[in-house]
């Protein structure tokens, strides 16, 4: 079959199948309606079972993003001070030639002084880190440890289950009991919530475990509002009760687990009373939850847990995921296809990333690795034997680190360095774009080829371009090909087009003709991945005890690891703060889409009435939220979404839209998790006081 790499013709009406590029478990199949070369509407693909014709509010307005009046349409060169956002238009040739010349000069001294910075602005394998990775590997630049979202939980799954594999999302519709643990599914996993609703209508009990009373928690039969960072304590207390009441599957434990006796001893230390004191909940809540879970499993019912990544954004996040991941093996819940647990299923499809990213282009070089979660400190580091060369050049794509990275005051200091050469590929003039020396207009998902894996379901999706690039926008791949040519990189891989790269992603493992025909392909996978054990761990078992962790000097068993910042009465910062995403944003994406920002209104802090009264704070006041790292002013919302002692700073607003040019990450730290080297966004102690003036709606 011959398929053109060009978008549809400029005349007539067409329906073009694509894929949602954003960092969401659902990875929807999109259909774009195009009339005379203009995208009129984006809607869900009804033929794709997981999408079912339904899109979230954000992506259903994708044409508003693609044709946004503030969209970057031409290359820009900085004309004012760093951070001023002052630019002049330049041509592509001038921009690319100057960028290549400056990168070449730095690379001649030490290529590790150049750092790429990217994450999940697109989840595509081609536009994400396909051609870009080839370019930076060939250059010999520093490597980026992409940890900002999921690496603690992913590492925990690897140590426990052997990889990111779990219950198929569609089978939750058959479950009798569902624990939604650390997930606001209505906002962040909409299509999973459809299956929950089906189960609920069939009589299933739905329990939400979350510090915040989310939109999801409101729709569940029960909400357990534990303190942030105490999930492992709760899981261990559940194990205590499972053991004490013999709600266990001894045959499954004997045949398919490793380290049972050691875990048993650890769990028996965790009485419900001990855990309740740490979690800030009632003993009865723990005992009732254990009874619901244990008795349902013992009775042979379908019992499933849906985790999400919020719970692992604390110091002990990896241990917490490990503790929860042990529960289905203790009870034999894995035996049933509607039982077990799901955090991520991205491990079921093994894309050929080595072929896409070409790490072999490094040759014998072994560049250092910089953690994206500590970019603030990294940019402020001087050259040293331990650190290596000072970072002299930063190329940012698919990310907005000035808004989303922790301890953003330090991030801004780093980006403001006049001697730092910064290139940003973007759709809009974000907070990060304001600090660019060159700002290059990137294509949106409607304008390029890509291929996508998922982590919420198990399909692979193909994205076709529906329209020609708007203005002078170029795809990420096109930019890095052009830079490679200007630097004299003649390796054949730099001549491959996007469609060729999309074909390479899975080789013969996925029928590419099926992707071209339908837009998605479903692999034949077992209904219940661990019904008969066969975990992809070194032992082939669910590893309650991990020798690999022990060999690395860590506790081989899961345990409760307290937060770095555990507020106590009388402390300077007596409130815990979490910063979950605002419902109509996705990290910092969509913040500038007016219709969505109008729904959100303005940056908000949610606060419990008891905490507000103690500080003489009233609904609608402007408050100052602060700690040693900085302060942030916003409006306060006094409601029951916040539990006592915890405030919810909804994110991630662009800094430039905040009252003082700050956002909630002014307060978060650069501490890392117990495993996976991930950030600890939800491990943050603050104080709140009434500010002098009343908040007004953000323009």
C-alpha positions in Angstrom: 0.0 0.0 0.0 1.4 3.4 -0.9 0.6 6.2 1.5 1.6 9.8 0.9 3.5 11.5 3.7 1.6 14.7 2.8 -1.6 15.9 4.5 -4.9 15.6 2.6 -5.5 17.9 -0.4 -6.4 21.5 0.2 -9.9 21.1 -1.3 -12.9 19.1 -0.3 -14.1 17.4 2.9 -12.0 14.7 4.6 -12.0 12.7 7.8 -8.5 12.0 9.0 -7.7 9.5 11.8 -5.1 10.5 14.4 -4.1 10.0 18.0 -4.2 12.2 21.1 -0.6 13.2 21.9 -1.0 14.2 25.5 0.2 12.6 28.7 -3.0 10.7 29.7 -3.6 7.0 30.2 -6.5 7.0 27.7 -4.5 7.8 24.5 -7.6 8.4 22.4 -8.1 7.8 18.7 -9.1 11.1 17.1 -10.9 11.9 13.9 -10.3 15.4 12.4 -12.9 16.8 10.1 -11.1 18.9 7.4 -12.8 21.2 5.0 -10.8 22.8 2.2 -7.5 22.3 4.1 -8.9 23.7 7.4 -9.5 21.5 10.5 -13.1 22.2 11.5 -13.6 19.8 14.4 -11.9 17.1 16.3 -13.9 14.2 17.7 -13.4 10.8 19.2 -13.1 7.8 16.9 -16.3 5.7 17.5 -14.6 2.7 15.9 -11.9 2.6 18.5 -13.3 0.6 21.5 -11.3 2.4 24.1 -12.2 5.9 22.8 -15.8 5.0 22.0 -16.3 8.3 20.2 -15.7 10.3 23.4 -13.0 12.9 24.1 -12.2 14.9 27.2 -13.2 18.6 27.3 -9.6 19.6 26.7 -8.8 17.7 23.5 -12.3 18.2 22.0 -11.3 21.8 21.6 -8.0 21.0 19.9 -8.8 23.1 16.8 -8.9 26.1 19.2 -5.3 25.2 20.1 -4.1 24.7 16.6 -5.6 28.0 15.3 -5.0 30.0 18.5 -4.4 33.7 17.7 -1.3 33.6 19.9 0.2 30.5 18.1 3.8 30.8 17.1 4.0 31.0 13.4 7.5 32.2 12.6 11.0 31.7 14.1 11.9 34.4 16.7 15.2 35.7 18.0 15.5 37.3 21.4 15.8 41.1 21.3 15.5 42.0 25.0 16.8 40.7 28.4 16.4 37.0 29.3 12.8 36.5 30.6 11.4 39.7 29.0 9.7 37.8 26.2 11.0 40.3 23.7 11.7 38.9 20.2 12.1 39.8 16.6 11.1 37.6 13.6 13.9 35.9 11.7 13.9 33.4 8.8 14.4 29.7 9.3 17.7 29.6 7.5 19.2 32.4 9.7 17.8 30.8 12.9 19.0 27.2 12.1 22.4 28.3 10.8 23.1 30.4 13.9 21.9 27.7 16.3 24.0 25.1 14.5 27.1 27.4 14.6 26.7 28.0 18.3 26.1 24.4 19.2 29.1 23.3 17.1 31.3 25.8 19.0 30.2 24.5 22.3 30.5 20.8 21.2 34.0 21.5 20.0 35.0 22.3 23.6 32.8 19.7 25.3 29.5 18.4 23.9 28.3 17.5 27.4 27.9 21.2 28.0 24.8 20.9 25.7 21.6 19.5 27.3 18.3 18.5 25.7 15.3 19.0 27.9 12.0 17.3 26.9 9.1 15.3 28.3 5.6 14.5 27.3 4.3 17.6 25.4 3.8 14.9 22.9 3.9 11.2 23.8 4.7 10.2 20.2 7.6 8.0 19.5 8.6 10.0 16.4 8.0 13.6 17.4 8.9 12.9 21.0 12.4 11.4 21.1 13.0 9.9 17.8 15.0 12.2 15.5 15.8 14.5 18.5 17.5 11.6 20.3 19.5 10.7 17.1 20.7 14.2 16.9 21.8 14.5 20.5 23.4 11.1 20.5 25.4 11.9 17.4 26.4 15.2 19.0 27.5 13.6 22.3 25.4 15.9 24.4 24.5 15.2 28.1 21.7 12.7 28.6 18.5 13.7 30.3 17.0 11.5 33.1 13.3 11.9 32.2 11.9 11.5 35.7 9.4 14.3 36.2 6.2 12.2 36.1 6.3 8.5 36.6 9.7 7.0 37.3 9.2 6.3 41.0 6.1 4.2 40.3 7.6 2.6 37.2 10.7 1.6 39.1 8.5 0.2 41.9 6.5 -1.9 39.4 9.7 -3.2 37.9 11.0 -4.4 41.3 7.7 -6.0 42.3 5.9 -7.2 39.2 8.8 -7.1 36.7 7.4 -4.3 34.5 4.6 -1.9 33.7 1.9 -4.6 33.2 -1.5 -4.9 34.8 -5.2 -5.5 34.5 -6.7 -4.6 31.2 -8.7 -1.4 31.7 -11.9 -2.7 30.0 -12.2 -5.6 32.4 -12.8 -3.2 35.3 -16.4 -3.1 34.1 -16.7 -6.7 35.4 -15.2 -6.0 38.8 -17.2 -6.4 42.0 -15.0 -4.1 44.1 -12.7 -1.3 42.8 -10.2 0.7 44.8 -9.3 3.9 43.0 -6.1 4.8 44.8 -4.5 8.2 44.2 -6.4 8.9 41.0 -8.9 11.6 40.0 -10.2 9.4 37.2 -13.0 11.6 36.1 -10.5 14.4 35.3 -7.4 12.4 34.3 -8.6 9.0 33.1 -12.1 9.6 31.7 -12.5 6.4 29.7 -11.5 4.2 32.7 -14.3 6.0 34.5 -16.8 4.7 32.0 -15.9 1.1 33.0 -16.2 2.0 36.6 -19.7 3.3 35.9 -20.6 0.1 34.2 -19.3 -1.9 37.2 -21.2 0.4 39.6 -24.5 -0.1 37.8 -23.9 -3.9 38.1 -23.6 -3.6 41.8 -19.8 -3.0 42.4 -18.6 -1.1 45.3 -16.2 1.8 44.5 -13.8 3.2 47.1 -11.5 6.1 46.5 -8.3 6.6 48.5 -7.0 10.2 48.1 -6.0 13.1 50.3 -8.3 15.3 48.3 -12.0 14.9 47.9 -11.8 14.9 44.1 -14.6 14.9 41.6 -14.0 11.1 41.5 -14.1 10.7 45.3 -17.5 12.4 45.3 -18.9 9.8 42.9 -17.6 6.8 44.9 -19.4 4.9 47.6 -16.6 5.8 50.1 -13.7 8.2 50.3 -10.7 7.6 52.6 -8.9 10.9 52.9 -5.5 10.0 54.2 -2.5 12.4 54.6 -0.2 12.8 51.7 2.7 10.3 51.6 1.1 7.8 54.0 -0.2 5.3 51.4 2.4 2.6 52.2 1.3 2.7 55.9 -2.3 2.1 54.8 -1.3 -0.8 52.5 0.8 -2.4 55.2 -2.1 -2.2 57.7 -4.4 -3.8 55.1 -1.8 -6.6 54.9 -1.9 -6.9 58.7 -5.7 -7.4 58.6 -5.5 -9.8 55.6 -3.0 -12.0 57.6 -4.9 -11.7 60.9 -8.2 -12.8 59.4 -6.6 -15.2 56.9 -8.1 -13.4 53.9 -5.2 -14.8 51.9 -4.7 -17.1 48.9 -2.0 -19.4 50.3 -1.7 -21.4 47.1 -1.0 -18.3 45.0 1.5 -17.0 47.6 3.3 -20.3 47.7 3.5 -20.8 43.9 3.9 -17.3 42.6 5.5 -15.0 45.2 9.0 -14.4 46.7 9.7 -13.2 50.3 6.3 -14.0 51.9 7.6 -14.8 55.4 9.6 -11.6 55.5 6.7 -9.5 54.3 4.4 -11.2 56.8 6.7 -10.2 59.7 6.9 -6.7 58.4 3.1 -6.4 57.9 2.3 -7.7 61.4 4.1 -4.7 62.8 1.6 -2.4 61.1 -1.6 -2.6 63.2 -4.5 -0.5 62.1 -4.0 1.8 65.1 -0.4 2.5 64.1 -1.3 3.2 60.5 -4.4 5.3 61.4 -2.2 7.6 63.5 0.2 8.2 60.6 -2.5 8.4 57.9 -4.8 10.7 59.9 -7.8 8.5 59.5 -9.9 6.3 61.8 -9.0 2.8 62.7 -12.4 1.7 61.7 -11.8 2.9 58.1 -8.8 0.7 57.8 -10.5 -2.3 59.3 -13.6 -1.9 57.1 -11.4 -1.4 53.9 -9.5 -4.6 54.7 -12.7 -6.5 55.3 -14.2 -5.3 52.0 -11.1 -6.2 50.1 -10.2 -9.4 51.9 -13.6 -11.0 52.1 -14.4 -10.2 48.5 -11.2 -11.8 47.3 -11.7 -14.8 49.6 -15.2 -15.2 48.2 -13.8 -15.4 44.6 -15.1 -12.1 43.5 -13.4 -9.7 41.0 -11.4 -7.2 43.0 -9.2 -4.6 41.2 -7.1 -1.6 42.2 -6.5 1.4 39.9 -3.5 3.3 40.9 -2.3 6.5 39.3 0.9 8.4 39.6 -0.1 11.1 42.2 0.6 8.8 45.1 4.3 8.3 44.1 5.2 12.0 44.1 6.5 11.9 47.7 9.7 10.8 49.3 8.4 7.2 49.8 6.5 7.0 46.6 8.3 4.0 45.3 7.8 2.0 48.5 4.1 3.0 48.5 3.6 1.6 45.0 5.5 -1.5 45.9 3.3 -2.0 49.0 0.0 -1.6 47.1 1.3 -3.9 44.3 1.8 -6.7 46.7 -1.9 -6.8 47.7 -3.3 -8.7 44.6 -0.7 -11.4 45.0 -1.5 -11.9 48.7 -5.2 -12.4 47.9 -4.9 -14.2 44.5 -6.8 -11.3 42.9 -4.6 -11.8 39.8 -6.3 -15.1 39.1 -9.3 -13.2 37.5 -9.2 -10.9 34.5 -11.3 -8.3 36.4 -9.0 -8.5 39.4 -5.4 -7.5 40.1 -4.1 -3.9 39.7 -3.3 -1.4 37.0 -0.9 1.5 37.3 0.5 1.3 33.7 0.3 -1.1 30.8 2.9 0.6 28.8 5.2 -2.5 29.1 2.9 -4.8 27.0 4.2 -3.3 23.7 8.0 -3.1 23.3 8.7 -0.4 20.8 12.1 -0.6 19.1 13.4 2.5 20.8 17.0 1.6 20.0 16.2 1.8 16.3 14.3 5.0 16.7 16.7 6.8 19.0 20.0 5.3 17.8 22.1 5.3 21.1 24.8 3.6 19.0 25.6 7.0 17.5 27.3 7.8 20.8 30.0 5.2 19.9 32.3 4.8 22.9 31.3 8.0 24.5 29.4 7.9 27.8 28.0 11.3 28.5 26.8 12.3 32.0 23.1 12.2 32.9 21.3 15.2 34.2 18.0 14.7 36.2 15.3 16.9 34.8 13.7 17.2 38.2 16.7 19.1 39.5 17.2 21.3 36.5 17.2 24.3 38.8 20.3 23.3 40.5 21.9 21.8 37.4 21.7 25.1 35.5 23.3 26.9 38.5 26.2 24.4 38.9 29.7 25.6 38.0 32.0 23.2 36.2 33.7 20.6 38.6 35.2 17.2 38.4 32.0 15.7 40.0 29.5 17.6 37.9 31.4 18.0 34.6 31.2 21.1 32.4 28.8 23.9 33.2 25.7 23.7 31.0 26.2 26.2 28.3 23.3 25.3 25.9 19.8 24.1 26.5 17.4 22.8 23.8 13.9 22.5 25.1 11.1 20.7 23.2 7.8 19.1 24.4 8.2 20.7 27.8 7.7 23.9 29.8 10.2 23.5 32.6 10.0 27.1 34.0 6.4 26.3 34.8 6.4 22.6 35.6 9.8 21.8 37.3 10.0 22.0 41.1 11.5 24.8 43.1 10.8 27.1 40.2 12.5 30.1 41.7 15.8 28.3 41.2 14.7 27.2 37.7 14.1 30.8 36.8 17.5 31.8 38.1 19.1 29.1 35.9 17.2 30.1 32.8 18.0 33.7 33.4 21.7 33.2 32.9 22.9 35.5 30.1 25.6 33.1 29.2 23.2 30.2 28.7 22.2 29.6 25.1 18.6 28.4 25.0 16.6 27.1 22.1 12.9 26.4 22.6 10.6 24.5 20.2 7.0 25.5 21.0 3.4 26.2 20.0 3.1 29.2 22.2 5.2 31.8 24.1 5.2 29.9 27.4 7.0 30.8 30.6 10.0 28.8 29.3 9.8 30.4 25.8 10.3 33.9 27.4 13.9 32.8 28.3 14.7 31.5 24.8 17.5 33.0 22.6 15.7 31.3 19.7 12.0 30.4 19.7 11.0 28.0 16.9 7.4 27.3 15.9 6.5 23.7 16.2 3.7 21.7 14.5 0.7 20.5 16.5 -0.6 16.9 16.3 -2.9 17.8 13.4 0.1 18.7 11.3 2.6 15.7 11.4 3.0 11.9 11.4 3.5 10.0 14.7 3.0 6.7 16.4 1.8 6.2 19.9 1.9 3.6 22.6 -0.3 3.9 25.7 -0.2 3.3 29.4 -3.9 3.0 30.2 -4.9 0.5 27.5 -3.0 -1.8 25.2 -3.4 -0.5 21.7 -0.9 1.2 19.4 -2.2 4.2 17.5 -1.1 6.0 14.3 -1.4 9.7 13.9 -1.8 11.1 10.3 -1.4 14.7 9.5 -4.8 16.2 8.8 -3.7 19.7 7.7 -0.5 21.4 6.4 1.7 23.0 9.0 0.1 26.4 10.0 2.3 29.4 9.2 6.0 28.5 9.1 5.7 25.8 11.8 8.0 22.8 11.4 7.9 19.4 13.1 10.4 18.5 15.8 11.8 15.9 13.4 12.3 18.5 10.6 14.1 20.9 12.9 16.6 18.2 14.1 17.1 16.9 10.6 18.0 20.4 9.5 20.4 21.0 12.4 22.0 17.6 11.7 22.6 18.6 8.1 24.1 22.0 9.1 26.5 20.2 11.6 27.6 17.8 8.8 26.0 14.7 10.2 25.7 12.4 7.1 24.5 9.2 8.8 21.7 7.8 6.7 19.3 7.8 9.7 19.0 11.6 9.4 17.5 11.3 6.0 14.6 9.1 7.1 11.2 10.7 6.9 8.6 10.5 9.7 6.5 7.8 8.0 9.6 5.6 7.7 10.3 6.1 11.4 6.8 5.3 12.4 7.1 2.0 10.4 10.3 1.2 12.3 8.8 1.6 15.7 7.4 -1.9 16.0 8.7 -3.6 12.9 6.8 -6.9 12.3 5.3 -6.9 15.8 2.4 -4.6 14.7 0.7 -4.8 11.3 1.4 -1.4 9.9 -1.2 -1.8 7.2 -3.8 -2.2 10.0 -2.6 1.1 11.5 -2.9 2.8 8.2 -6.4 1.3 7.7 -7.9 1.8 11.1 -5.6 4.1 13.0 -5.0 1.6 15.8 -3.9 -2.0 16.2 -4.8 -4.3 19.1 -2.3 -7.0 20.1 -3.3 -10.5 21.2 -2.6 -10.5 24.9 -3.7 -12.8 27.8 -6.8 -11.6 29.6 -5.3 -12.0 33.0 -1.6 -11.4 32.8 -0.6 -13.1 36.0 -3.3 -15.6 36.5 -0.6 -18.3 36.5 2.2 -16.2 37.9 5.0 -16.0 35.3 6.0 -12.5 36.4 8.8 -10.9 34.3 11.0 -10.5 37.4 14.3 -12.2 37.8 12.6 -14.9 39.9 9.5 -15.2 37.7 7.5 -14.4 40.8 5.8 -11.3 42.4 8.8 -10.2 44.5 7.6 -9.0 47.9 11.3 -9.1 48.7 13.6 -7.7 46.0 17.2 -8.8 46.1 18.0 -6.2 43.5 16.9 -3.5 45.9 18.8 -5.1 48.7 21.9 -5.3 46.6 21.5 -1.5 45.9 21.6 -0.9 49.7 17.9 -0.4 50.1 15.3 -2.2 52.1 14.3 -5.3 50.0 10.8 -5.1 51.5 8.2 -2.3 51.1 7.9 0.0 54.1 6.4 3.3 55.0 9.0 6.0 54.3 7.9 9.3 55.9 7.8 12.5 53.8 10.8 14.8 53.9 8.4 17.5 55.1 5.9 16.2 57.7 4.1 19.2 59.2 3.6 19.3 63.0 1.5 21.7 65.1 3.6 24.7 66.0 5.9 24.3 63.0 6.8 27.3 60.9 5.1 25.5 58.1 2.3 23.4 59.6 0.3 22.6 56.5 1.0 19.9 54.0 0.4 21.0 50.4 -0.3 18.9 47.4 -0.6 20.4 43.9 -2.9 18.2 41.7 -3.7 19.4 38.2 -6.6 21.7 37.6 -9.3 19.7 35.9 -9.3 21.5 32.5 -5.5 21.7 32.2 -3.0 18.9 31.5 0.2 19.9 33.4 0.9 23.3 31.8 -0.8 22.4 28.4 -4.1 24.1 27.6 -3.6 26.9 30.1 -3.7 29.5 27.3 -6.8 28.1 25.7 -9.3 30.8 26.7 -12.4 28.6 26.8 -10.7 26.2 29.2 -9.1 28.9 31.3 -12.5 30.6 31.6 -13.8 27.4 33.2 -10.9 27.3 35.7 -11.2 31.0 36.4 -8.0 31.7 38.3 -5.2 30.0 40.3 -6.7 28.6 43.4 -5.8 27.2 46.8 -8.3 24.8 48.4 -8.4 25.0 52.1 -10.5 23.3 54.9 -12.8 25.5 56.9 -11.0 24.7 60.2 -7.6 25.8 58.8 -9.1 28.9 57.2 -10.9 30.0 60.4 -7.7 29.6 62.4 -6.1 32.1 60.1 -9.0 34.5 59.7 -9.3 33.6 56.0 -12.6 33.9 54.2 -13.8 32.5 50.9 -12.5 34.5 48.0 -9.6 36.2 49.9 -6.2 36.5 48.3 -3.8 34.4 50.4 -0.1 34.1 50.5 1.2 30.5 50.5 4.9 30.3 51.5 7.8 28.4 52.8 11.6 28.8 52.8 11.7 28.3 49.0 9.3 31.1 48.1 5.8 32.5 48.2 2.8 32.4 45.9 -0.3 34.5 46.0 -3.7 33.2 44.8 -7.4 33.1 45.6 -8.6 30.7 48.3 -11.5 28.3 48.0 -12.8 27.1 51.3 -14.5 23.7 50.8 -14.5 20.1 51.8 -12.1 19.0 49.0 -9.3 19.8 51.3 -8.9 17.7 54.5 -7.8 19.4 57.7 -4.1 20.1 57.8 -3.7 19.8 54.0 -4.1 22.5 51.3 -4.5 21.8 47.6 -2.7 24.2 45.3 -4.3 23.5 41.9 -1.8 23.6 39.0 -0.1 24.0 36.8 -0.8 27.6 35.8 1.7 29.5 33.7 3.7 31.7 36.0 3.0 34.8 33.9 -0.7 34.3 34.6 -0.2 34.4 38.4 -0.8 37.4 40.6 3.0 37.9 41.2 4.3 36.1 38.2 4.7 32.8 40.2 2.9 29.5 40.3 2.6 26.7 42.8 6.0 25.3 42.0 7.6 28.2 43.6 7.0 26.2 46.8 7.9 22.6 45.7 11.3 21.2 46.4 14.1 19.4 44.4 14.1 16.5 46.8 13.9 13.1 45.0 11.9 9.9 45.7 13.2 6.8 47.4 13.6 5.0 44.0 13.4 6.2 40.4 15.0 9.6 41.1 11.6 11.3 40.7 10.4 14.7 42.1 8.4 15.0 45.3 5.8 17.5 44.3 3.3 16.4 46.9 5.8 16.3 49.8 5.7 20.0 50.7 5.1 21.9 53.9 3.7 25.4 53.8 2.1 28.2 55.8 -0.9 30.2 54.5 -1.9 33.7 55.5 -4.4 36.3 54.3 -2.8 38.7 51.9 -3.4 42.4 51.9 -5.7 42.7 48.9 -8.5 40.6 47.6 -7.8 38.3 44.6 -9.3 39.2 41.3 -9.9 37.1 38.3 -6.8 36.4 36.2 -6.9 38.2 32.9 
